[in-house]
């Protein structure tokens, strides 16, 4: 700006948007004729833009800050103090620019905080879905009215099963059999109570139906006998007082 130092302060104020009145009109007339000052004004505006981005972006070149500060602070050579603006006349404009930079920084910080809050809300919603799924699994596993089904390999014959429910103090016994094979003519299954000591005690005779199911309900038993196990043998259809064949099924207390 050789030869145009007297416009240095006005160019800085024009870059900030704070030059007004006659001095602004004079500068605009000068800019129409002076390409050097137009380039300097464009450079100052570019430096100011870099400074406004420095709150959240990369650090602007040091030369940009120095150029802008020098343009703002510089006084023209040979100019009388009364012919120029005092610091106190354009300081509010600089303060407004600083406040604008602060507002930009605060706005960007608020945007980052909002994004963090949205992320936390999304994570909390996901946790709630996982919790509800876990609660549904527990409810299904513990439901008293749940249907429990045992699956077996296709074309595999179901295994014979028997379940005895025995209450010693009442000498009460309920036995339920399923999938039992048919017995030969004049033969039957006989249930035996195996005590902790002594011989097996007869606990009922039964024949399975066409589906292999059978029940024995409260057969006559001695009072207060502690059962170690229950067993089944194949006996004459009238029953036996002691087992006469090998045990075909055996179960102990659960």
Buried (B, 14 or more C-beta within 10 A) or exposed (E): BEEBBBBBBBBBBBBBEBBEEEBBEEBEEBBEEBEEBBEBBEBBBBBBEBBBEBBEEEEBEEEBBEBBEEBBEEEBEEEEEEEBBEEEEBEEBBEEBEEEBEEBBEEEEEEEEEEEEEEEEEEEEEEEEEEEEEEEEEEEEEEEEEEEEEEEEEEEEEEBBBEBEBEEEEBEBBBBBBBBEEBEEEBBBBBBBBBEEEEBBBBBBBEBEEEBEBEBEEBEBEEEBEBEBBBBBBBEBEBBEEBEEEBEBEBEEE
